[in-house]
Amino acid sequence: MKSSPTIIALDARQILDSRGRPTVEADIRLADGSFGRACAPSGASTGRHEVWELRDRQPNRYDGLGVLSAVANIKGEIAAALIGRDVQDQEGIDSALVALDGTSSLKRLGANALLAVSMAAARAAATHRCVPLYHYIAELAGTAMSMPMPMTNILSGGAHAGRGMDLQDFLTIPVGAESYSEALEMISRVRSAAASVMQSENLSTLLADEGGLSPGYSKAEQALTLMMRSFEAAGLRPGIDIGIALDVAASELYEDGRYVLKGEKQRFSGEEMISFLAGLARNFPIISIEDALDQDDWDHWRHFTSELPNVQIVGDDLFVTNVDRIRLGIDRNVANAALIKLNQNGTLSGTLSAISMARSASYATVVSARSGETEDTFIADLAVGTGAGQIKIGSVRNSERLAKYNQLLRIEEDARLPFAGVKGIRASNLALAR
């Protein structure tokens, strides 16, 4: 082991993410020469209960989206508070960051600033310990490691694609795969098949934020039918080799107590929204539905969860990787899975606590990227290190997505860990049991 894990320097800068928008990159250097670097991701459809992403709001620079104030906070207050600390005390560092900010939403210093530093600290500590990042995260979390099942965008709408379709994402889960590398190959086949089917129908194959295709259909059934045709063209059996997941992002559709689906030409009540989605699940091999209802529509969430007992019901905006909201969902019998996004929480330790809370009630966990990403592969190591079971990166296009898929290939080769497969998915209607 190297000599000293003491933090001697923090630095930060403004870089650009996959949407060409500024984000924060932080560096930490230790007395023994070890180094850690990390970048904060950024979301498009964000929940109102997420921690605060600090932006400069200067209209003449990056349309007000600059993060120079967050960078300055790292170089100033945050550096002063952390220099001299043992980088291996991840919980102590993260607690110090939260206390230094002093607000419940991390609004003063910016959650993007705090998260970049928190992640960089973990990287520096892993380097100091001469272990892979995923191994160090497993030590922090006290969890068994495994390779995650990917959940991958094929078609996109909502905030990820200029609202070309009402629902945000139509994803695929390769339930028949027996390894991560096989799962990735199956996903790639489906993605390529979908593009070919769309080209044959003279549909645009332009990419959405996360690399998904955006056919611009008005109705969800049209997109789901295209998914089925893509499975067939890829030589895969729906419900046996491959399944469908939906990300509704319903909070983006919620207006004055109604769910406004412009493509469907409908203004649904909560009960009607439940009926609409349940109908899709009956007619297609849908095994997971995320954010089916508004983030504060708790009563309808409970009804929806009981209405579809065989489907994985994922809370994203509902839970925002927040221990208290996950606990509330558990107490109210709402959902059976939690999406895990580092930047919804603001620190690595807080994110690990959210994962632990979900697992205490046997909720599935899905580590997720955001629509605004960088080449930082941290979430790949997070999914493996925590044994999360599932990961949602985006489509198999664009370097910021492929960096993470490729990191998982490297980890699979190096660590030879078990593949989570379908075991971590909270869906009992899987045609293939493994």
C-alpha positions in Angstrom: 0.0 0.0 0.0 1.2 3.5 -0.7 2.3 5.8 2.1 -0.2 8.6 2.6 -3.9 8.9 1.7 -4.0 12.6 2.8 -5.7 15.0 0.4 -3.2 17.7 -0.6 -5.0 19.4 -3.5 -8.4 19.9 -5.1 -9.0 21.4 -8.6 -12.0 21.7 -10.8 -13.0 23.0 -14.2 -16.0 23.5 -16.5 -16.2 20.9 -19.3 -19.0 20.0 -21.8 -21.3 17.0 -21.5 -22.9 14.9 -24.3 -25.5 17.6 -25.0 -22.8 20.3 -25.3 -23.8 21.8 -22.0 -21.3 22.7 -19.2 -20.8 20.4 -16.3 -18.3 20.1 -13.4 -15.1 18.0 -13.4 -13.2 17.7 -10.2 -9.6 16.4 -9.4 -8.2 15.2 -6.1 -4.5 14.6 -5.5 -3.1 12.8 -2.5 0.3 13.2 -0.7 1.5 9.9 -2.2 0.8 11.0 -5.7 -2.5 9.1 -6.1 -5.1 11.0 -8.2 -8.8 10.8 -8.7 -11.0 12.6 -11.3 -14.8 12.6 -11.8 -17.5 14.4 -13.7 -21.0 15.3 -12.7 -23.8 14.2 -15.0 -26.9 16.2 -15.7 -30.6 15.3 -16.4 -33.2 16.6 -18.8 -36.4 15.4 -17.1 -35.6 16.1 -13.5 -37.8 15.5 -10.5 -38.7 18.4 -8.3 -37.3 16.6 -5.2 -33.8 16.2 -6.6 -30.9 18.0 -5.1 -29.9 21.3 -6.8 -27.7 21.6 -9.9 -25.9 25.0 -9.5 -25.8 27.0 -12.8 -24.4 30.5 -13.3 -27.6 31.9 -15.0 -25.5 34.4 -17.1 -27.5 34.6 -20.4 -24.4 35.7 -22.4 -22.4 32.5 -21.5 -23.7 29.0 -22.5 -27.3 30.3 -22.4 -27.0 30.7 -18.6 -26.0 27.0 -18.1 -22.4 27.7 -17.1 -21.0 26.1 -13.9 -18.2 28.4 -13.1 -19.7 29.2 -9.7 -19.8 25.5 -8.8 -16.2 25.2 -10.0 -15.2 28.2 -7.8 -16.9 26.6 -4.8 -14.7 23.5 -5.2 -11.5 25.5 -5.5 -12.5 27.7 -2.6 -14.7 26.5 0.3 -14.6 22.8 -0.5 -10.9 22.6 -1.0 -10.3 24.4 2.3 -12.6 21.9 4.1 -11.1 18.7 2.6 -7.3 19.4 2.3 -5.6 17.4 5.0 -8.3 14.7 5.3 -7.9 11.0 4.8 -9.4 10.2 1.4 -10.4 6.8 2.6 -13.0 8.3 5.0 -15.7 8.5 2.3 -18.6 8.8 4.7 -16.7 11.5 6.7 -15.9 13.4 3.5 -19.4 13.3 2.2 -20.9 14.3 5.6 -18.5 17.2 5.6 -19.6 18.3 2.1 -23.3 18.2 3.0 -22.7 20.1 6.3 -20.6 22.7 4.5 -23.4 23.3 2.1 -25.9 23.6 4.9 -29.1 23.3 2.8 -31.3 20.3 2.4 -31.2 20.5 -1.4 -27.4 21.3 -1.6 -28.4 24.5 -3.3 -25.7 26.8 -1.8 -22.6 25.1 -3.1 -24.3 23.0 -5.8 -24.9 19.2 -5.8 -23.0 19.1 -9.0 -19.9 20.4 -7.2 -20.3 18.1 -4.2 -20.9 15.0 -6.3 -17.9 15.6 -8.6 -15.7 15.9 -5.5 -17.3 12.9 -3.8 -16.8 10.6 -6.8 -13.2 11.9 -7.3 -12.4 11.1 -3.7 -13.5 7.5 -4.2 -11.4 7.2 -7.3 -8.3 8.6 -5.5 -8.9 6.2 -2.6 -9.1 3.2 -4.9 -5.9 4.3 -6.7 -4.2 4.7 -3.3 -5.4 1.2 -2.3 -4.3 -0.2 -5.6 -7.7 -1.8 -6.2 -10.3 -1.3 -9.0 -12.9 1.3 -8.3 -15.7 -1.3 -8.3 -13.8 -3.3 -5.7 -13.4 -0.3 -3.5 -17.1 0.6 -3.8 -18.0 -2.9 -2.8 -15.9 -2.4 0.4 -17.7 0.8 1.1 -21.2 -0.7 0.5 -20.5 -4.1 2.1 -22.1 -5.8 -0.8 -21.3 -8.8 -3.0 -20.3 -7.8 -6.6 -22.0 -8.9 -9.8 -22.3 -7.9 -13.4 -25.5 -6.0 -14.0 -28.3 -6.7 -16.5 -28.5 -3.8 -19.0 -31.8 -2.0 -19.7 -31.2 -0.1 -22.9 -33.0 2.6 -24.9 -34.1 1.6 -28.4 -36.8 4.3 -29.1 -37.0 7.6 -27.4 -39.6 10.4 -27.0 -40.4 12.8 -24.2 -37.8 15.3 -23.0 -35.0 13.1 -24.6 -36.3 13.6 -28.1 -38.1 17.0 -28.4 -41.4 15.3 -27.2 -41.7 13.4 -30.4 -43.6 10.7 -28.5 -45.5 11.0 -25.3 -43.6 8.3 -23.4 -40.0 9.0 -22.8 -38.2 5.7 -23.6 -39.0 2.3 -25.0 -36.2 0.0 -23.7 -35.2 -3.6 -24.0 -33.9 -6.1 -21.5 -32.2 -9.2 -22.8 -33.7 -11.6 -20.3 -32.4 -14.7 -22.1 -28.7 -13.6 -21.8 -26.4 -15.7 -19.7 -23.6 -13.2 -19.4 -23.1 -9.4 -19.6 -21.3 -9.7 -22.9 -24.0 -11.8 -24.4 -26.6 -9.3 -23.2 -24.7 -6.4 -24.9 -24.6 -8.3 -28.2 -28.3 -9.0 -28.1 -29.1 -5.3 -27.4 -26.8 -4.2 -30.2 -28.7 -6.6 -32.6 -32.1 -5.1 -31.6 -30.8 -1.6 -31.9 -29.5 -2.2 -35.4 -32.6 -4.1 -36.4 -34.8 -1.2 -35.2 -32.8 1.2 -37.4 -33.2 -1.1 -40.4 -36.9 -1.5 -39.9 -37.3 2.3 -39.6 -35.2 2.9 -42.8 -37.4 0.5 -44.7 -40.4 2.6 -43.7 -38.7 5.9 -44.6 -38.7 7.0 -40.9 -36.0 9.3 -39.6 -33.2 7.5 -37.7 -31.9 10.7 -36.0 -30.7 10.1 -32.5 -32.2 11.3 -29.2 -30.2 12.6 -26.3 -29.3 9.1 -25.0 -28.7 7.6 -28.5 -32.2 6.1 -28.9 -34.1 6.3 -32.2 -37.0 8.7 -32.4 -39.7 7.6 -34.9 -42.1 10.3 -33.7 -45.1 8.0 -33.6 -48.2 9.5 -32.1 -49.2 6.4 -30.2 -47.4 4.1 -27.8 -48.8 1.0 -29.5 -47.0 2.0 -32.7 -43.7 2.2 -31.0 -44.2 -1.1 -29.2 -45.2 -2.8 -32.4 -41.9 -1.5 -33.9 -40.1 -3.0 -31.0 -41.7 -6.3 -31.6 -40.7 -6.2 -35.3 -37.2 -5.3 -34.3 -37.0 -8.4 -32.0 -38.2 -10.6 -34.9 -35.7 -9.0 -37.3 -32.9 -9.6 -34.7 -33.9 -13.3 -34.4 -35.0 -13.0 -30.8 -38.1 -14.3 -29.1 -40.2 -11.7 -27.3 -40.7 -12.5 -23.6 -38.2 -15.4 -23.8 -35.0 -13.9 -25.1 -35.9 -10.3 -24.8 -38.4 -8.1 -23.0 -39.6 -4.5 -23.0 -39.2 -1.8 -20.4 -41.0 1.6 -20.5 -39.9 4.9 -19.0 -43.1 7.0 -19.0 -41.6 10.0 -17.2 -45.2 10.8 -16.2 -44.3 13.9 -14.2 -43.5 15.6 -17.5 -47.1 14.8 -18.7 -48.9 15.9 -15.5 -50.9 19.1 -15.8 -53.6 20.3 -13.4 -54.3 16.8 -12.1 -54.5 15.1 -15.5 -52.0 13.2 -17.6 -51.8 15.0 -21.0 -50.8 12.6 -23.8 -50.9 14.8 -26.9 -50.0 12.0 -29.3 -52.8 9.8 -27.9 -55.1 12.8 -27.9 -56.0 12.0 -24.3 -56.2 13.8 -20.9 -56.2 10.9 -18.5 -57.2 10.9 -14.8 -54.9 8.8 -12.6 -57.2 5.8 -12.8 -57.3 6.2 -16.6 -53.5 6.4 -16.8 -53.3 3.2 -14.8 -55.7 1.5 -17.1 -53.9 2.7 -20.2 -50.5 1.4 -19.1 -51.9 -1.9 -17.8 -53.5 -2.4 -21.2 -50.1 -2.0 -22.8 -48.5 -4.5 -20.4 -51.2 -7.0 -21.2 -50.7 -6.8 -25.0 -46.8 -6.6 -25.1 -44.0 -8.4 -23.2 -43.5 -5.4 -20.9 -41.6 -6.5 -17.7 -40.6 -3.1 -16.3 -42.4 0.3 -16.1 -40.6 3.4 -14.7 -42.3 6.6 -13.4 -45.8 5.6 -14.5 -47.3 8.4 -12.5 -46.5 11.9 -11.2 -43.8 12.0 -8.5 -46.3 13.1 -5.8 -49.4 11.1 -7.0 -48.9 8.6 -4.1 -52.4 7.1 -4.0 -52.4 6.2 -7.7 -48.9 4.9 -7.4 -50.1 2.5 -4.7 -53.0 1.4 -6.9 -50.7 1.0 -10.0 -48.3 -1.2 -8.0 -51.1 -3.5 -6.9 -52.7 -3.6 -10.3 -49.5 -4.9 -12.0 -48.0 -7.4 -9.5 -46.1 -9.3 -12.1 -44.2 -6.2 -13.5 -41.2 -4.4 -12.1 -42.5 -0.9 -11.0 -39.6 1.5 -10.9 -39.6 4.9 -9.1 -37.3 7.5 -10.5 -38.7 11.0 -10.0 -40.8 9.4 -7.3 -37.8 8.3 -5.1 -34.9 10.6 -6.5 -32.3 8.3 -4.8 -33.4 9.7 -1.5 -33.5 7.5 1.6 -36.6 9.3 3.1 -38.6 9.0 -0.1 -37.7 5.4 -0.6 -38.7 4.7 3.0 -42.0 6.4 2.4 -42.6 4.3 -0.7 -41.8 1.1 1.2 -44.2 2.2 4.0 -47.0 2.9 1.5 -46.4 -0.3 -0.6 -45.5 1.8 -3.6 -43.3 0.4 -6.5 -40.9 -2.5 -6.1 -37.7 -1.0 -7.6 -35.7 2.2 -7.3 -33.7 3.9 -10.0 -30.4 5.0 -8.6 -28.8 8.3 -9.9 -25.8 9.7 -8.2 -26.7 13.3 -9.1 -30.1 13.1 -7.6 -28.5 12.5 -4.2 -25.3 14.5 -4.4 -22.8 12.2 -2.7 -21.6 8.6 -3.1 -22.3 7.8 0.5 -25.8 9.1 0.3 -26.4 7.1 -2.9 -25.1 3.9 -1.2 -27.5 4.6 1.7 -30.4 4.8 -0.8 -29.4 1.5 -2.3 -29.3 -0.1 1.1 -32.7 1.3 2.0 -34.2 -0.1 -1.2 -32.7 -3.5 -0.5 -34.0 -3.6 3.1 -37.4 -4.0 1.5 -36.3 -6.3 -1.3 -36.7 -3.6 -3.9 -34.8 -4.0 -7.1 -32.1 -1.4 -7.8 -31.3 0.0 -11.3 -28.2 2.2 -11.5 -28.8 4.8 -14.1 -27.0 7.4 -16.3 -28.5 10.8 -17.1 -29.3 12.3 -20.5 -26.3 14.7 -20.1 -23.3 12.4 -19.6 -19.5 12.5 -20.1 -17.0 9.7 -20.8 -16.8 9.1 -17.0 -17.4 5.4 -16.4 -18.2 5.7 -12.6 -21.7 4.3 -12.8 -20.4 1.1 -14.4 -18.2 0.5 -11.4 -21.0 1.5 -9.1 -23.4 -1.0 -10.6 -20.8 -3.8 -10.2 -19.5 -2.8 -6.8 -23.0 -2.6 -5.2 -24.2 -5.7 -7.0 -27.2 -3.5 -8.1 -28.4 -6.1 -10.6 -29.5 -3.7 -13.3 -28.0 -0.8 -15.2 -29.5 1.8 -17.5 -26.9 3.6 -19.5 -28.7 4.7 -22.7 -28.5 3.3 -26.2 -25.5 1.6 -27.7 -24.5 4.7 -29.6 -22.4 7.8 -28.6 -19.1 7.7 -26.8 -20.5 8.8 -23.5 -22.7 5.7 -23.4 -20.2 3.3 -25.0 -17.5 4.2 -22.5 -19.7 2.7 -19.8 -20.7 -0.4 -21.7 -17.1 -1.0 -22.6 -15.9 -0.5 -19.0 -18.4 -3.3 -18.1 -16.8 -5.5 -20.7 -13.4 -4.9 -19.1 -14.7 -5.6 -15.6 -16.3 -8.8 -16.8 -13.0 -10.0 -18.3 -10.9 -8.9 -15.4 -13.0 -9.9 -12.4 -15.0 -12.9 -13.7 -17.9 -12.0 -11.5 -21.4 -13.7 -11.7 -24.0 -12.2 -14.0 -27.1 -11.0 -12.2 -29.3 -12.0 -15.2 -33.0 -11.9 -14.5 -32.6 -12.6 -10.8 -32.5 -9.0 -9.8 -35.5 -8.0 -11.8 -38.8 -7.7 -9.8 -41.0 -9.1 -12.5 -42.6 -12.5 -12.0 -44.1 -12.7 -15.6 -40.8 -13.5 -17.2 -41.3 -16.4 -19.6 -37.8 -17.6 -19.0 -36.9 -18.4 -15.4 -33.2 -18.6 -14.5 
